[in-house]
């Protein structure tokens, strides 16, 4: 079975925003939603519902972001070329 980084999506009241995505990213979201539906045994979620958990997951695993949040003095610059591992 495929091990995805996302699990079932929480049913949470959303805040609406508008985002423009490249067509290739949208196609990937559609494909990801289909795989997620198959692996969780549920119907494929609306691809737009994947964006928030993906961004949350990205921020939760970004070490530079976590360090910057903890570091109140702001020594880690968000725009730096430093990559998280």
C-alpha positions in Angstrom: 0.0 0.0 0.0 1.2 3.5 -0.8 2.3 5.6 2.2 1.1 9.2 1.6 2.1 12.1 3.8 -1.6 13.0 4.2 -4.3 11.0 6.0 -8.1 11.6 6.1 -9.0 15.2 6.0 -10.6 16.9 9.1 -14.0 18.4 8.6 -13.2 22.0 9.7 -14.9 25.3 9.0 -12.8 26.9 6.3 -11.7 30.5 5.8 -12.1 31.4 2.1 -9.2 32.6 0.1 -8.5 32.7 -3.7 -5.4 31.0 -5.1 -4.2 30.7 -8.6 -2.4 27.4 -9.4 -0.5 26.4 -12.5 -2.5 23.7 -14.4 0.2 21.1 -13.8 -0.1 21.6 -10.0 -3.9 21.3 -10.3 -3.5 18.0 -12.3 -1.2 16.7 -9.5 -3.7 17.7 -6.9 -6.4 15.8 -8.8 -4.1 12.7 -9.0 -3.2 13.0 -5.4 -6.8 13.2 -4.3 -7.6 10.0 -6.3 -4.7 8.1 -4.7 -5.7 9.4 -1.3 -9.3 8.3 -1.8 -8.1 4.8 -2.8 -5.6 4.5 0.1 -8.1 5.7 2.8 -11.0 3.7 1.4 -13.1 6.9 1.0 -14.2 8.8 -2.0 -11.6 11.1 -3.5 -11.7 14.5 -1.8 -12.1 17.7 -3.7 -8.5 18.5 -4.8 -8.8 22.0 -3.4 -9.3 20.5 0.1 -5.7 19.1 -0.1 -4.0 22.4 -0.2 -4.4 23.3 3.5 -3.2 20.0 4.9 -0.3 20.0 2.5 0.7 23.5 3.5 0.2 22.6 7.2 2.4 19.5 6.7 5.0 21.5 4.9 5.2 24.1 7.7 5.2 21.5 10.4 8.2 19.7 8.9 10.2 22.8 7.9 13.0 23.0 10.5 14.0 26.5 9.6 10.5 27.8 10.1 10.1 25.9 13.4 13.4 27.4 14.6 12.4 30.9 13.5 9.1 30.6 15.3 10.9 29.5 18.5 13.6 32.1 18.1 12.0 35.4 19.2 15.1 37.4 18.3 14.5 36.6 14.6 18.0 35.4 13.8 16.7 33.0 11.1 15.6 34.9 8.0 12.6 33.5 6.2 14.0 34.6 2.8 17.4 32.9 3.3 18.8 30.4 0.9 18.9 27.9 3.8 16.9 24.8 3.1 15.3 22.5 5.6 16.2 18.9 5.6 
